[in-house]
Amino acid sequence: MENRKPVLGFIGLGVMGNPISSRFLAAGYPVIGYDVSPSAMDSFSAAGGQGAESALEVANSASIVFTSLPSIAVFRQVIAGAGGLIDGSAVKVVVDLSTVGGTATMEVAGALQGRNIELVDAPVSGGAAGARAGTLAVMIAGSTEAVERVMPILQILGKTFRVGDQAGHGQLMKLLNNMLSSTALAVTAEAYVAGTRAGLDPQTMMDVFNAGSGRNNATSDKFPKHVLPGTFDFGFPISSVCKDIGLAIEECQAFGVPMWLGGQARQIWQAAATQGGATDDLTSIVNIMERWSSDRE
Ligand code: NAD
C-alpha cells in the first residue's frame, strides 16, 4: 500500500533530535532535517533521513516542522529570524520540543501567527534514553486544531499530556518538572557524598532510598545508571540545568511565589557551572559536591 504519511521537517538533530527523528522514520514518516553540525547530519542520514541545506529548505518542504534546539537565542533565530521557518512556503505547524521558557515561546508563537503558522509548544522529559525507547513525557499546549493534527505523531514519542490551549503552558509545566528533578539530583548528591564519606556502601544506599521514602528520579535512575558505574553520561550538561532552573525561578516568581528552595538549588547549579563544570554532564554534580566537601580532621 502507498505510504500516505506526510513528510515531517526536523531542525536540531542533537542528543534529543537524533533519536526523536529516528522514531518518526521508524514509524514510516519521511523526514527532512537540518542541523548546523555536519556529524548530526551524518547520523540523521544514516538513519534514513533526507538532509536539507537550511532550515528554510525544510520549511519549504514540510507542512509540519519539529524543532529541538539548544538555547533561547537559537530558537528565536531558527523559527522567527531572517531566513527562518517563518519564511517557509509549506510550513503550517511548528512543533517545538525544546525547553526555552514561556516568554520566548509566546513571542515566537505571536510572530508565527502573523503568517498563519501555528506553534505547538511540546517540551519533553525523559532524556535521550526515553527518546530512544518512546517513553518521553510530552507536555502539549496549542490550539485544538493544531494539537489534533500533530497528536498522532507526538504519541510515537511516549505519554502525551495536553496541558493548555496557549503556547507557553507546556514550557511552564516542563520547567516545573525540571526544577523538581534538578533539585532532587543536587540534594541526592549531598546525601551520597556524606554517606560514602561515612563509609556507607553506594549500592546499598541506593537500594535503601529506592525501597524507602527518599526515592526520586536521581536515586532510581541517574545514580544507578550514570553515577555508580562512573560513566557520568546521562546526556545533559550542567549549563542546560542552569538554563532550565533559571527560567523556572523567573517564571514562577512572576506568579508571586518566593521560590526559596528552587532558588537555593539554582545557586548550587550555577556555582557548579562557574567552577568549571558548565559542559560536564549533570550527573557530575556528585564529583563537584565531593570537591566542595572539606577535608576531615
Ligand atoms: P543538543 O545541543 O544536543 O542539540 C541541539 C542541536 O541543535 C545540535 O545538534 C546543534 O548543532 C543544533 N543547532 C544549533 N544551532 C542550530 C541552528 N542555528 N540551526 C540548526 N541546528 C542548530 O541539545 P539536546 O540535548 O538535544 O536538547 C535540545 C532541547 O531539548 C533543549 O532545549 C533541551 O533543553 C531540551 N531537552 C533536552 C533533554 C536532554 O536530556 N538532553 C531532555 C529534555 C529536553
py3Dmol code that shows the C-alpha trace and the ligand (Angstrom):
import py3Dmol

protein = """\
ATOM      1  CA  MET A   1       0.000   0.000   0.000  1.00  0.00           C
ATOM      2  CA  GLU A   2       1.210   3.503  -0.794  1.00  0.00           C
ATOM      3  CA  ASN A   3       2.772   5.394   2.097  1.00  0.00           C
ATOM      4  CA  ARG A   4       0.433   8.345   2.734  1.00  0.00           C
ATOM      5  CA  LYS A   5       2.199   9.676   5.786  1.00  0.00           C
ATOM      6  CA  PRO A   6       3.159  13.345   5.401  1.00  0.00           C
ATOM      7  CA  VAL A   7       6.777  14.456   5.155  1.00  0.00           C
ATOM      8  CA  LEU A   8       7.906  15.856   8.509  1.00  0.00           C
ATOM      9  CA  GLY A   9      10.525  18.546   8.935  1.00  0.00           C
ATOM     10  CA  PHE A  10      13.062  18.450  11.782  1.00  0.00           C
ATOM     11  CA  ILE A  11      15.537  21.125  12.892  1.00  0.00           C
ATOM     12  CA  GLY A  12      18.112  20.345  15.597  1.00  0.00           C
ATOM     13  CA  LEU A  13      19.274  16.739  15.316  1.00  0.00           C
ATOM     14  CA  GLY A  14      21.290  16.587  18.554  1.00  0.00           C
ATOM     15  CA  VAL A  15      21.093  14.463  21.687  1.00  0.00           C
ATOM     16  CA  MET A  16      17.259  14.568  21.634  1.00  0.00           C
ATOM     17  CA  GLY A  17      16.547  15.410  17.989  1.00  0.00           C
ATOM     18  CA  ASN A  18      18.530  12.439  16.700  1.00  0.00           C
ATOM     19  CA  PRO A  19      16.581   9.667  18.499  1.00  0.00           C
ATOM     20  CA  ILE A  20      13.259  11.523  18.132  1.00  0.00           C
ATOM     21  CA  SER A  21      13.638  11.913  14.353  1.00  0.00           C
ATOM     22  CA  SER A  22      14.734   8.256  14.194  1.00  0.00           C
ATOM     23  CA  ARG A  23      11.476   7.216  15.871  1.00  0.00           C
ATOM     24  CA  PHE A  24       9.491   9.178  13.266  1.00  0.00           C
ATOM     25  CA  LEU A  25      11.452   7.482  10.482  1.00  0.00           C
ATOM     26  CA  ALA A  26      10.921   4.060  12.075  1.00  0.00           C
ATOM     27  CA  ALA A  27       7.173   4.776  12.247  1.00  0.00           C
ATOM     28  CA  GLY A  28       7.141   5.309   8.476  1.00  0.00           C
ATOM     29  CA  TYR A  29       7.207   9.114   8.252  1.00  0.00           C
ATOM     30  CA  PRO A  30       9.605  10.548   5.675  1.00  0.00           C
ATOM     31  CA  VAL A  31      11.680  13.204   7.495  1.00  0.00           C
ATOM     32  CA  ILE A  32      13.622  16.105   6.008  1.00  0.00           C
ATOM     33  CA  GLY A  33      16.047  17.601   8.509  1.00  0.00           C
ATOM     34  CA  TYR A  34      18.676  20.241   9.106  1.00  0.00           C
ATOM     35  CA  ASP A  35      21.364  20.839  11.727  1.00  0.00           C
ATOM     36  CA  VAL A  36      24.400  23.144  11.662  1.00  0.00           C
ATOM     37  CA  SER A  37      26.547  20.229  12.833  1.00  0.00           C
ATOM     38  CA  PRO A  38      27.830  18.001   9.986  1.00  0.00           C
ATOM     39  CA  SER A  39      28.149  14.998  12.324  1.00  0.00           C
ATOM     40  CA  ALA A  40      24.497  15.396  13.419  1.00  0.00           C
ATOM     41  CA  MET A  41      23.526  15.476   9.727  1.00  0.00           C
ATOM     42  CA  ASP A  42      25.565  12.324   9.051  1.00  0.00           C
ATOM     43  CA  SER A  43      23.809  10.395  11.847  1.00  0.00           C
ATOM     44  CA  PHE A  44      20.422  11.609  10.591  1.00  0.00           C
ATOM     45  CA  SER A  45      21.174  10.485   7.023  1.00  0.00           C
ATOM     46  CA  ALA A  46      22.446   7.127   8.281  1.00  0.00           C
ATOM     47  CA  ALA A  47      19.059   6.613   9.998  1.00  0.00           C
ATOM     48  CA  GLY A  48      17.257   7.224   6.670  1.00  0.00           C
ATOM     49  CA  GLY A  49      16.535  10.960   6.922  1.00  0.00           C
ATOM     50  CA  GLN A  50      16.772  13.360   3.985  1.00  0.00           C
ATOM     51  CA  GLY A  51      19.273  16.146   4.606  1.00  0.00           C
ATOM     52  CA  ALA A  52      18.462  19.779   3.764  1.00  0.00           C
ATOM     53  CA  GLU A  53      20.849  22.708   3.301  1.00  0.00           C
ATOM     54  CA  SER A  54      18.985  25.100   5.628  1.00  0.00           C
ATOM     55  CA  ALA A  55      16.048  25.489   7.991  1.00  0.00           C
ATOM     56  CA  LEU A  56      14.272  27.402   5.228  1.00  0.00           C
ATOM     57  CA  GLU A  57      14.576  24.472   2.817  1.00  0.00           C
ATOM     58  CA  VAL A  58      12.901  22.300   5.463  1.00  0.00           C
ATOM     59  CA  ALA A  59      10.092  24.863   5.876  1.00  0.00           C
ATOM     60  CA  ASN A  60       9.629  24.963   2.088  1.00  0.00           C
ATOM     61  CA  SER A  61       9.247  21.157   2.013  1.00  0.00           C
ATOM     62  CA  ALA A  62       7.155  20.091   5.024  1.00  0.00           C
ATOM     63  CA  SER A  63       3.853  21.360   6.459  1.00  0.00           C
ATOM     64  CA  ILE A  64       4.719  20.127   9.979  1.00  0.00           C
ATOM     65  CA  VAL A  65       8.198  21.043  11.254  1.00  0.00           C
ATOM     66  CA  PHE A  66       9.647  19.916  14.608  1.00  0.00           C
ATOM     67  CA  THR A  67      12.382  21.831  16.420  1.00  0.00           C
ATOM     68  CA  SER A  68      14.703  20.604  19.205  1.00  0.00           C
ATOM     69  CA  LEU A  69      17.121  23.468  19.812  1.00  0.00           C
ATOM     70  CA  PRO A  70      19.748  24.204  22.457  1.00  0.00           C
ATOM     71  CA  SER A  71      19.096  27.810  23.510  1.00  0.00           C
ATOM     72  CA  ILE A  72      16.548  30.615  23.512  1.00  0.00           C
ATOM     73  CA  ALA A  73      18.652  32.655  21.064  1.00  0.00           C
ATOM     74  CA  VAL A  74      18.876  29.773  18.566  1.00  0.00           C
ATOM     75  CA  PHE A  75      15.157  29.021  18.996  1.00  0.00           C
ATOM     76  CA  ARG A  76      14.229  32.652  18.187  1.00  0.00           C
ATOM     77  CA  GLN A  77      16.631  32.811  15.238  1.00  0.00           C
ATOM     78  CA  VAL A  78      15.751  29.459  13.644  1.00  0.00           C
ATOM     79  CA  ILE A  79      11.997  29.958  13.864  1.00  0.00           C
ATOM     80  CA  ALA A  80      11.332  33.689  13.654  1.00  0.00           C
ATOM     81  CA  GLY A  81      14.643  35.196  12.482  1.00  0.00           C
ATOM     82  CA  ALA A  82      15.518  36.222   8.925  1.00  0.00           C
ATOM     83  CA  GLY A  83      15.548  33.121   6.701  1.00  0.00           C
ATOM     84  CA  GLY A  84      13.910  31.130   9.481  1.00  0.00           C
ATOM     85  CA  LEU A  85      10.961  28.743   9.408  1.00  0.00           C
ATOM     86  CA  ILE A  86       8.625  31.747   9.407  1.00  0.00           C
ATOM     87  CA  ASP A  87       9.567  32.440   5.776  1.00  0.00           C
ATOM     88  CA  GLY A  88       8.790  28.891   4.616  1.00  0.00           C
ATOM     89  CA  SER A  89       6.236  28.309   1.859  1.00  0.00           C
ATOM     90  CA  ALA A  90       4.990  24.883   3.046  1.00  0.00           C
ATOM     91  CA  VAL A  91       5.065  25.002   6.837  1.00  0.00           C
ATOM     92  CA  LYS A  92       1.710  25.320   8.629  1.00  0.00           C
ATOM     93  CA  VAL A  93       2.549  23.994  12.115  1.00  0.00           C
ATOM     94  CA  VAL A  94       5.826  24.262  14.043  1.00  0.00           C
ATOM     95  CA  VAL A  95       6.070  21.794  16.935  1.00  0.00           C
ATOM     96  CA  ASP A  96       8.735  22.910  19.380  1.00  0.00           C
ATOM     97  CA  LEU A  97      10.202  20.190  21.602  1.00  0.00           C
ATOM     98  CA  SER A  98      12.898  22.444  23.150  1.00  0.00           C
ATOM     99  CA  THR A  99      12.969  23.883  26.664  1.00  0.00           C
ATOM    100  CA  VAL A 100      13.107  27.640  26.120  1.00  0.00           C
ATOM    101  CA  GLY A 101      10.580  29.089  28.591  1.00  0.00           C
ATOM    102  CA  GLY A 102       7.172  30.675  28.194  1.00  0.00           C
ATOM    103  CA  THR A 103       8.276  34.216  27.339  1.00  0.00           C
ATOM    104  CA  ALA A 104      10.244  33.326  24.196  1.00  0.00           C
ATOM    105  CA  THR A 105       7.624  30.737  23.239  1.00  0.00           C
ATOM    106  CA  MET A 106       4.735  33.228  23.379  1.00  0.00           C
ATOM    107  CA  GLU A 107       6.759  35.817  21.470  1.00  0.00           C
ATOM    108  CA  VAL A 108       7.639  33.357  18.685  1.00  0.00           C
ATOM    109  CA  ALA A 109       4.056  31.998  18.603  1.00  0.00           C
ATOM    110  CA  GLY A 110       2.815  35.572  18.039  1.00  0.00           C
ATOM    111  CA  ALA A 111       5.275  36.158  15.193  1.00  0.00           C
ATOM    112  CA  LEU A 112       4.245  32.880  13.515  1.00  0.00           C
ATOM    113  CA  GLN A 113       0.546  33.678  13.911  1.00  0.00           C
ATOM    114  CA  GLY A 114       1.092  36.788  11.785  1.00  0.00           C
ATOM    115  CA  ARG A 115       1.996  34.407   8.922  1.00  0.00           C
ATOM    116  CA  ASN A 116      -0.810  31.915   9.640  1.00  0.00           C
ATOM    117  CA  ILE A 117       1.596  29.372  11.088  1.00  0.00           C
ATOM    118  CA  GLU A 118       0.669  27.738  14.403  1.00  0.00           C
ATOM    119  CA  LEU A 119       3.130  26.932  17.168  1.00  0.00           C
ATOM    120  CA  VAL A 120       2.505  23.821  19.213  1.00  0.00           C
ATOM    121  CA  ASP A 121       4.523  24.039  22.406  1.00  0.00           C
ATOM    122  CA  ALA A 122       5.556  20.460  23.230  1.00  0.00           C
ATOM    123  CA  PRO A 123       8.601  20.168  25.516  1.00  0.00           C
ATOM    124  CA  VAL A 124       9.620  16.680  26.566  1.00  0.00           C
ATOM    125  CA  SER A 125      11.047  14.956  29.628  1.00  0.00           C
ATOM    126  CA  GLY A 126      12.859  11.647  29.851  1.00  0.00           C
ATOM    127  CA  GLY A 127      16.252  12.262  28.243  1.00  0.00           C
ATOM    128  CA  ALA A 128      17.874  10.603  25.240  1.00  0.00           C
ATOM    129  CA  ALA A 129      17.134   7.126  26.612  1.00  0.00           C
ATOM    130  CA  GLY A 130      13.429   7.986  26.873  1.00  0.00           C
ATOM    131  CA  ALA A 131      13.517   9.392  23.338  1.00  0.00           C
ATOM    132  CA  ARG A 132      15.032   6.153  22.005  1.00  0.00           C
ATOM    133  CA  ALA A 133      12.558   3.984  23.899  1.00  0.00           C
ATOM    134  CA  GLY A 134       9.454   6.079  23.162  1.00  0.00           C
ATOM    135  CA  THR A 135       8.846   6.705  26.864  1.00  0.00           C
ATOM    136  CA  LEU A 136       9.091  10.506  26.993  1.00  0.00           C
ATOM    137  CA  ALA A 137       6.522  12.646  28.794  1.00  0.00           C
ATOM    138  CA  VAL A 138       5.312  15.191  26.216  1.00  0.00           C
ATOM    139  CA  MET A 139       3.657  18.368  27.584  1.00  0.00           C
ATOM    140  CA  ILE A 140       1.486  19.838  24.841  1.00  0.00           C
ATOM    141  CA  ALA A 141      -0.085  23.279  24.516  1.00  0.00           C
ATOM    142  CA  GLY A 142      -1.582  24.959  21.459  1.00  0.00           C
ATOM    143  CA  SER A 143      -4.830  25.452  19.558  1.00  0.00           C
ATOM    144  CA  THR A 144      -7.166  22.448  19.394  1.00  0.00           C
ATOM    145  CA  GLU A 145      -6.891  22.202  15.613  1.00  0.00           C
ATOM    146  CA  ALA A 146      -3.098  22.268  15.542  1.00  0.00           C
ATOM    147  CA  VAL A 147      -2.757  19.902  18.509  1.00  0.00           C
ATOM    148  CA  GLU A 148      -5.179  17.380  16.954  1.00  0.00           C
ATOM    149  CA  ARG A 149      -3.184  17.472  13.740  1.00  0.00           C
ATOM    150  CA  VAL A 150       0.131  16.577  15.419  1.00  0.00           C
ATOM    151  CA  MET A 151      -1.087  14.403  18.307  1.00  0.00           C
ATOM    152  CA  PRO A 152      -0.753  11.037  16.465  1.00  0.00           C
ATOM    153  CA  ILE A 153       2.867  11.931  15.690  1.00  0.00           C
ATOM    154  CA  LEU A 154       3.663  13.048  19.250  1.00  0.00           C
ATOM    155  CA  GLN A 155       2.188   9.796  20.571  1.00  0.00           C
ATOM    156  CA  ILE A 156       5.106   7.989  18.897  1.00  0.00           C
ATOM    157  CA  LEU A 157       7.379   9.620  21.491  1.00  0.00           C
ATOM    158  CA  GLY A 158       5.686   8.442  24.683  1.00  0.00           C
ATOM    159  CA  LYS A 159       2.978   9.662  27.025  1.00  0.00           C
ATOM    160  CA  THR A 160       1.236  12.830  25.861  1.00  0.00           C
ATOM    161  CA  PHE A 161      -0.350  15.385  28.183  1.00  0.00           C
ATOM    162  CA  ARG A 162      -2.483  18.257  26.914  1.00  0.00           C
ATOM    163  CA  VAL A 163      -1.562  20.944  29.441  1.00  0.00           C
ATOM    164  CA  GLY A 164      -3.111  24.057  27.893  1.00  0.00           C
ATOM    165  CA  ASP A 165      -4.563  25.856  24.878  1.00  0.00           C
ATOM    166  CA  GLN A 166      -1.899  28.505  24.770  1.00  0.00           C
ATOM    167  CA  ALA A 167       1.728  28.062  23.683  1.00  0.00           C
ATOM    168  CA  GLY A 168       3.785  28.675  26.853  1.00  0.00           C
ATOM    169  CA  HIS A 169       1.834  26.380  29.165  1.00  0.00           C
ATOM    170  CA  GLY A 170       3.861  23.372  28.002  1.00  0.00           C
ATOM    171  CA  GLN A 171       7.021  25.306  28.847  1.00  0.00           C
ATOM    172  CA  LEU A 172       5.850  26.173  32.354  1.00  0.00           C
ATOM    173  CA  MET A 173       4.940  22.534  33.019  1.00  0.00           C
ATOM    174  CA  LYS A 174       8.331  21.389  31.754  1.00  0.00           C
ATOM    175  CA  LEU A 175      10.218  23.988  33.836  1.00  0.00           C
ATOM    176  CA  LEU A 176       8.364  22.924  36.982  1.00  0.00           C
ATOM    177  CA  ASN A 177       9.268  19.306  36.255  1.00  0.00           C
ATOM    178  CA  ASN A 178      12.948  20.136  35.684  1.00  0.00           C
ATOM    179  CA  MET A 179      13.149  22.278  38.807  1.00  0.00           C
ATOM    180  CA  LEU A 180      11.986  19.272  40.829  1.00  0.00           C
ATOM    181  CA  SER A 181      14.358  16.823  39.134  1.00  0.00           C
ATOM    182  CA  SER A 182      17.438  19.082  39.330  1.00  0.00           C
ATOM    183  CA  THR A 183      16.744  19.972  42.976  1.00  0.00           C
ATOM    184  CA  ALA A 184      16.349  16.260  43.769  1.00  0.00           C
ATOM    185  CA  LEU A 185      19.612  15.474  41.965  1.00  0.00           C
ATOM    186  CA  ALA A 186      21.544  18.151  43.889  1.00  0.00           C
ATOM    187  CA  VAL A 187      20.271  17.030  47.291  1.00  0.00           C
ATOM    188  CA  THR A 188      20.831  13.361  46.374  1.00  0.00           C
ATOM    189  CA  ALA A 189      24.465  14.256  45.569  1.00  0.00           C
ATOM    190  CA  GLU A 190      24.799  15.841  49.022  1.00  0.00           C
ATOM    191  CA  ALA A 191      23.362  12.754  50.697  1.00  0.00           C
ATOM    192  CA  TYR A 192      25.537  10.439  48.579  1.00  0.00           C
ATOM    193  CA  VAL A 193      28.801  12.271  49.359  1.00  0.00           C
ATOM    194  CA  ALA A 194      28.020  12.413  53.081  1.00  0.00           C
ATOM    195  CA  GLY A 195      27.009   8.739  53.165  1.00  0.00           C
ATOM    196  CA  THR A 196      30.016   7.434  51.235  1.00  0.00           C
ATOM    197  CA  ARG A 197      32.425   9.593  53.307  1.00  0.00           C
ATOM    198  CA  ALA A 198      30.926   7.991  56.406  1.00  0.00           C
ATOM    199  CA  GLY A 199      31.562   4.546  54.929  1.00  0.00           C
ATOM    200  CA  LEU A 200      28.112   3.561  53.615  1.00  0.00           C
ATOM    201  CA  ASP A 201      28.116   1.364  50.526  1.00  0.00           C
ATOM    202  CA  PRO A 202      26.904   3.292  47.408  1.00  0.00           C
ATOM    203  CA  GLN A 203      24.741   0.483  46.020  1.00  0.00           C
ATOM    204  CA  THR A 204      23.184  -0.252  49.409  1.00  0.00           C
ATOM    205  CA  MET A 205      22.390   3.434  49.830  1.00  0.00           C
ATOM    206  CA  MET A 206      20.508   3.475  46.509  1.00  0.00           C
ATOM    207  CA  ASP A 207      18.702   0.221  47.354  1.00  0.00           C
ATOM    208  CA  VAL A 208      17.519   1.686  50.666  1.00  0.00           C
ATOM    209  CA  PHE A 209      16.455   5.037  49.170  1.00  0.00           C
ATOM    210  CA  ASN A 210      14.542   3.234  46.435  1.00  0.00           C
ATOM    211  CA  ALA A 211      12.788   0.952  48.926  1.00  0.00           C
ATOM    212  CA  GLY A 212      12.203   3.885  51.286  1.00  0.00           C
ATOM    213  CA  SER A 213      10.740   7.359  51.243  1.00  0.00           C
ATOM    214  CA  GLY A 214      13.844   9.102  49.833  1.00  0.00           C
ATOM    215  CA  ARG A 215      13.196   7.683  46.363  1.00  0.00           C
ATOM    216  CA  ASN A 216      13.368  10.176  43.489  1.00  0.00           C
ATOM    217  CA  ASN A 217      14.497  10.146  39.849  1.00  0.00           C
ATOM    218  CA  ALA A 218      18.163  10.591  40.855  1.00  0.00           C
ATOM    219  CA  THR A 219      18.089   7.553  43.177  1.00  0.00           C
ATOM    220  CA  SER A 220      16.027   5.367  40.828  1.00  0.00           C
ATOM    221  CA  ASP A 221      17.619   6.270  37.506  1.00  0.00           C
ATOM    222  CA  LYS A 222      20.513   8.743  37.312  1.00  0.00           C
ATOM    223  CA  PHE A 223      22.662   7.355  40.136  1.00  0.00           C
ATOM    224  CA  PRO A 224      22.287   3.632  39.292  1.00  0.00           C
ATOM    225  CA  LYS A 225      22.830   4.174  35.538  1.00  0.00           C
ATOM    226  CA  HIS A 226      25.272   7.087  35.337  1.00  0.00           C
ATOM    227  CA  VAL A 227      26.972   7.678  38.718  1.00  0.00           C
ATOM    228  CA  LEU A 228      27.594   4.266  40.293  1.00  0.00           C
ATOM    229  CA  PRO A 229      29.159   2.860  37.067  1.00  0.00           C
ATOM    230  CA  GLY A 230      31.362   6.014  36.931  1.00  0.00           C
ATOM    231  CA  THR A 231      30.242   6.936  33.400  1.00  0.00           C
ATOM    232  CA  PHE A 232      28.581  10.331  34.099  1.00  0.00           C
ATOM    233  CA  ASP A 233      26.869  10.136  30.710  1.00  0.00           C
ATOM    234  CA  PHE A 234      23.171  10.970  31.136  1.00  0.00           C
ATOM    235  CA  GLY A 235      23.485  13.392  28.188  1.00  0.00           C
ATOM    236  CA  PHE A 236      22.544  16.824  29.593  1.00  0.00           C
ATOM    237  CA  PRO A 237      25.159  19.451  30.521  1.00  0.00           C
ATOM    238  CA  ILE A 238      25.174  21.460  33.754  1.00  0.00           C
ATOM    239  CA  SER A 239      24.858  24.667  31.674  1.00  0.00           C
ATOM    240  CA  SER A 240      21.453  23.435  30.458  1.00  0.00           C
ATOM    241  CA  VAL A 241      20.355  22.660  34.034  1.00  0.00           C
ATOM    242  CA  CYS A 242      21.208  26.296  34.854  1.00  0.00           C
ATOM    243  CA  LYS A 243      19.192  27.495  31.840  1.00  0.00           C
ATOM    244  CA  ASP A 244      16.126  25.476  32.884  1.00  0.00           C
ATOM    245  CA  ILE A 245      16.174  26.193  36.613  1.00  0.00           C
ATOM    246  CA  GLY A 246      16.846  29.893  35.950  1.00  0.00           C
ATOM    247  CA  LEU A 247      13.815  30.080  33.652  1.00  0.00           C
ATOM    248  CA  ALA A 248      11.717  28.164  36.191  1.00  0.00           C
ATOM    249  CA  ILE A 249      12.542  30.576  39.026  1.00  0.00           C
ATOM    250  CA  GLU A 250      11.877  33.660  36.888  1.00  0.00           C
ATOM    251  CA  GLU A 251       8.549  32.380  35.567  1.00  0.00           C
ATOM    252  CA  CYS A 252       7.367  31.179  38.988  1.00  0.00           C
ATOM    253  CA  GLN A 253       8.378  34.415  40.741  1.00  0.00           C
ATOM    254  CA  ALA A 254       6.172  36.235  38.234  1.00  0.00           C
ATOM    255  CA  PHE A 255       3.269  34.413  39.923  1.00  0.00           C
ATOM    256  CA  GLY A 256       4.349  35.819  43.302  1.00  0.00           C
ATOM    257  CA  VAL A 257       5.842  32.606  44.709  1.00  0.00           C
ATOM    258  CA  PRO A 258       9.118  33.226  46.626  1.00  0.00           C
ATOM    259  CA  MET A 259      10.882  30.103  45.262  1.00  0.00           C
ATOM    260  CA  TRP A 260      13.198  29.738  48.287  1.00  0.00           C
ATOM    261  CA  LEU A 261      14.139  26.097  47.750  1.00  0.00           C
ATOM    262  CA  GLY A 262      14.273  26.306  43.975  1.00  0.00           C
ATOM    263  CA  GLY A 263      16.396  29.460  44.301  1.00  0.00           C
ATOM    264  CA  GLN A 264      18.858  27.660  46.570  1.00  0.00           C
ATOM    265  CA  ALA A 265      19.159  24.774  44.104  1.00  0.00           C
ATOM    266  CA  ARG A 266      19.717  27.263  41.279  1.00  0.00           C
ATOM    267  CA  GLN A 267      22.667  28.778  43.155  1.00  0.00           C
ATOM    268  CA  ILE A 268      24.230  25.347  43.666  1.00  0.00           C
ATOM    269  CA  TRP A 269      23.969  24.529  39.949  1.00  0.00           C
ATOM    270  CA  GLN A 270      25.302  27.969  38.970  1.00  0.00           C
ATOM    271  CA  ALA A 271      28.267  27.539  41.300  1.00  0.00           C
ATOM    272  CA  ALA A 272      28.993  24.166  39.680  1.00  0.00           C
ATOM    273  CA  ALA A 273      28.844  25.769  36.218  1.00  0.00           C
ATOM    274  CA  THR A 274      31.041  28.731  37.090  1.00  0.00           C
ATOM    275  CA  GLN A 275      33.656  26.495  38.712  1.00  0.00           C
ATOM    276  CA  GLY A 276      34.485  24.645  35.518  1.00  0.00           C
ATOM    277  CA  GLY A 277      31.551  22.247  35.300  1.00  0.00           C
ATOM    278  CA  ALA A 278      29.370  24.015  32.682  1.00  0.00           C
ATOM    279  CA  THR A 279      29.952  21.476  29.918  1.00  0.00           C
ATOM    280  CA  ASP A 280      30.090  18.458  32.243  1.00  0.00           C
ATOM    281  CA  ASP A 281      27.181  16.045  32.384  1.00  0.00           C
ATOM    282  CA  LEU A 282      24.659  16.931  35.103  1.00  0.00           C
ATOM    283  CA  THR A 283      25.434  13.685  36.960  1.00  0.00           C
ATOM    284  CA  SER A 284      28.974  15.085  37.558  1.00  0.00           C
ATOM    285  CA  ILE A 285      27.420  17.260  40.282  1.00  0.00           C
ATOM    286  CA  VAL A 286      28.320  14.426  42.641  1.00  0.00           C
ATOM    287  CA  ASN A 287      32.063  14.884  41.873  1.00  0.00           C
ATOM    288  CA  ILE A 288      31.761  18.650  42.268  1.00  0.00           C
ATOM    289  CA  MET A 289      29.948  18.152  45.590  1.00  0.00           C
ATOM    290  CA  GLU A 290      32.826  15.900  46.656  1.00  0.00           C
ATOM    291  CA  ARG A 291      35.338  18.656  45.769  1.00  0.00           C
ATOM    292  CA  TRP A 292      33.292  21.194  47.727  1.00  0.00           C
ATOM    293  CA  SER A 293      33.295  18.979  50.803  1.00  0.00           C
ATOM    294  CA  SER A 294      36.043  19.927  53.219  1.00  0.00           C
ATOM    295  CA  ASP A 295      38.890  17.629  54.253  1.00  0.00           C
ATOM    296  CA  ARG A 296      38.188  15.895  57.514  1.00  0.00           C
ATOM    297  CA  GLU A 297      40.449  16.103  60.538  1.00  0.00           C
TER     298      GLU A 297
END
"""
ligand_1 = """\
44
NAD
P 21.876 19.404 21.640
O 22.764 20.562 21.798
O 22.432 18.032 21.697
O 21.060 19.508 20.256
C 20.716 20.709 19.658
C 21.102 20.631 18.196
O 20.749 21.861 17.578
C 22.604 20.427 17.964
O 22.824 19.271 17.165
C 23.038 21.708 17.272
O 24.073 21.506 16.316
C 21.748 22.145 16.610
N 21.728 23.566 16.269
C 22.275 24.603 16.952
N 22.070 25.749 16.283
C 21.356 25.420 15.177
C 20.848 26.174 14.104
N 21.005 27.508 14.025
N 20.197 25.525 13.105
C 20.031 24.172 13.162
N 20.508 23.403 14.153
C 21.149 24.030 15.155
O 20.711 19.585 22.712
P 19.666 18.477 23.242
O 20.177 17.878 24.490
O 19.241 17.627 22.108
O 18.471 19.432 23.688
C 17.630 20.064 22.741
C 16.495 20.747 23.516
O 15.760 19.732 24.241
C 16.986 21.741 24.573
O 16.107 22.828 24.608
C 16.965 20.948 25.863
O 16.792 21.781 26.987
C 15.775 20.039 25.632
N 15.810 18.767 26.353
C 16.974 18.044 26.463
C 16.968 16.839 27.165
C 18.213 16.008 27.325
O 18.212 15.123 28.191
N 19.263 16.220 26.556
C 15.777 16.360 27.722
C 14.602 17.101 27.549
C 14.624 18.305 26.859
"""
view = py3Dmol.view(width=600, height=400)
view.addModel(protein, "pdb")
view.setStyle({"model": 0}, {"cartoon": {"style": "trace"}})
view.addModel(ligand_1, "xyz")
view.setStyle({"model": 1}, {"stick": {}})
view.zoomTo()
view.show()
